[in-house]
Amino acid sequence: MFPKKVKFRKWQTDRVNPNKQRVETRGTTLAFGSHGLKSLGSARIKSNQIESARKTMTRLTKKTGKIWIRIFPDRPYTAKAAEVGMGKGKGDPQGYVFDVRPGRMLFEIDGLTAAESKEALRKAGAKLPVKTAIVSREG
């Protein structure tokens, strides 16, 4: 997963204040499925981690379930080659990430039993670099 076209090749790194806990305000509730995977911490999730979690859920849903991915990696990250000295500019873009804050809904799933949905989301959450919780719709 990556954007077709970007306005800027490289982004500046966000300033992180460790004393200020930033929480998500958008995308915090279930909108599509009956069960969802919600972030409990903040991290940068790479596109290959999102793809790994998606494959895991798809394997368990078979043909009956439907999956929604609620995040899209549009932030480029850079890296310099191994054993290269400091200086001489910023590294080349390596891939794309999504900045996750606590409270963001990452994935949603529907069309399965509650036990199957929870198991699929639990396995998907294990592939991500952030602590997650499984939430379900009331009623």
C-alpha positions as CSV (number, residue, x, y, z in Angstrom):
1,M,0.0,0.0,0.0
2,F,1.4,3.4,-1.0
3,P,0.0,6.5,-2.6
4,K,-0.1,6.9,-6.4
5,K,1.4,10.4,-6.3
6,V,2.8,12.6,-3.5
7,K,3.2,16.3,-3.3
8,F,6.5,16.1,-1.4
9,R,9.0,13.3,-1.7
10,K,10.3,13.7,1.9
11,W,8.5,14.9,5.0
12,Q,9.9,16.5,8.2
13,T,9.9,14.3,11.3
14,D,7.1,15.2,13.7
15,R,8.2,16.7,17.1
16,V,7.2,14.4,19.9
17,N,6.6,15.8,23.3
18,P,6.8,12.9,25.8
19,N,4.9,14.9,28.5
20,K,1.8,15.4,26.3
21,Q,-0.3,12.4,25.5
22,R,-1.9,12.9,22.1
23,V,-5.1,10.9,21.4
24,E,-7.0,10.4,18.2
25,T,-10.1,12.4,17.5
26,R,-11.1,11.0,14.1
27,G,-11.8,7.3,13.2
28,T,-12.4,6.2,16.7
29,T,-15.7,4.3,16.4
30,L,-16.9,1.3,14.5
31,A,-18.3,2.5,11.2
32,F,-18.6,-0.6,8.9
33,G,-18.1,-3.9,10.6
34,S,-19.4,-5.7,13.7
35,H,-16.0,-6.1,15.3
36,G,-12.9,-3.9,15.1
37,L,-9.2,-3.6,16.1
38,K,-8.5,-0.4,18.1
39,S,-5.1,1.1,18.9
40,L,-4.2,1.6,22.5
41,G,-0.8,3.3,21.9
42,S,1.0,5.4,19.4
43,A,3.3,4.2,16.7
44,R,4.2,4.4,13.1
45,I,2.8,1.4,11.2
46,K,4.6,0.6,8.0
47,S,2.7,-0.5,4.8
48,N,4.2,-4.0,5.0
49,Q,2.9,-4.4,8.5
50,I,-0.6,-3.4,7.4
51,E,-0.4,-5.9,4.5
52,S,0.8,-8.6,6.9
53,A,-2.2,-8.1,9.2
54,R,-4.6,-8.0,6.2
55,K,-3.3,-11.3,4.9
56,T,-3.7,-12.9,8.3
57,M,-7.3,-11.7,8.6
58,T,-8.1,-12.7,5.0
59,R,-6.8,-16.2,5.6
60,L,-9.2,-16.7,8.5
61,T,-12.3,-15.0,6.9
62,K,-12.4,-17.3,3.9
63,K,-15.1,-16.2,1.5
64,T,-17.8,-15.3,4.1
65,G,-16.2,-12.3,5.9
66,K,-15.6,-8.7,4.8
67,I,-12.6,-6.7,6.0
68,W,-12.2,-2.9,6.1
69,I,-8.8,-1.3,6.5
70,R,-9.3,2.1,8.2
71,I,-5.7,3.4,7.8
72,F,-3.7,4.3,4.8
73,P,0.1,4.8,4.8
74,D,0.8,8.2,3.1
75,R,3.8,9.5,5.1
76,P,7.2,8.7,3.5
77,Y,10.0,7.6,5.7
78,T,13.7,7.8,4.8
79,A,16.8,5.8,5.7
80,K,20.5,6.0,4.9
81,A,22.4,3.0,3.6
82,A,24.3,0.8,6.1
83,E,27.7,2.0,7.2
84,V,27.4,5.5,5.7
85,G,28.8,8.4,7.7
86,M,26.7,11.3,9.1
87,G,26.0,14.3,7.0
88,K,25.7,14.5,3.2
89,G,22.0,15.1,3.4
90,K,18.9,13.1,4.3
91,G,18.5,9.5,3.1
92,D,16.3,8.3,0.3
93,P,12.6,7.4,0.8
94,Q,12.3,3.8,1.8
95,G,8.5,3.4,2.1
96,Y,5.4,4.7,3.7
97,V,4.0,4.7,7.2
98,F,0.8,5.8,9.0
99,D,1.1,7.6,12.4
100,V,-1.3,5.9,14.8
101,R,-2.4,7.5,18.0
102,P,-4.4,5.9,20.9
103,G,-8.1,5.4,20.0
104,R,-7.7,4.9,16.2
105,M,-9.8,2.1,14.6
106,L,-7.3,0.1,12.5
107,F,-9.3,-2.7,11.0
108,E,-13.0,-3.8,11.0
109,I,-14.5,-7.2,10.2
110,D,-18.0,-8.5,9.5
111,G,-19.8,-11.6,8.3
112,L,-18.2,-14.0,10.8
113,T,-19.2,-15.4,14.2
114,A,-18.0,-13.4,17.3
115,A,-15.3,-16.0,18.1
116,E,-14.0,-16.1,14.6
117,S,-13.9,-12.3,14.3
118,K,-12.0,-12.0,17.6
119,E,-9.5,-14.6,16.7
120,A,-8.8,-13.0,13.3
121,L,-8.4,-9.6,14.9
122,R,-6.2,-11.0,17.7
123,K,-3.8,-12.5,15.1
124,A,-3.8,-9.3,13.0
125,G,-3.0,-7.3,16.1
126,A,0.1,-9.5,16.8
127,K,1.6,-8.3,13.5
128,L,1.4,-4.6,14.5
129,P,4.0,-2.6,16.5
130,V,1.3,-1.1,18.8
131,K,-0.9,-2.5,21.6
132,T,-4.5,-3.1,20.4
133,A,-7.9,-4.0,21.8
134,I,-10.8,-5.8,20.1
135,V,-14.1,-3.9,20.2
136,S,-17.6,-4.9,19.1
137,R,-20.8,-3.3,18.3
138,E,-23.4,-3.0,21.1
139,G,-26.6,-4.9,20.7
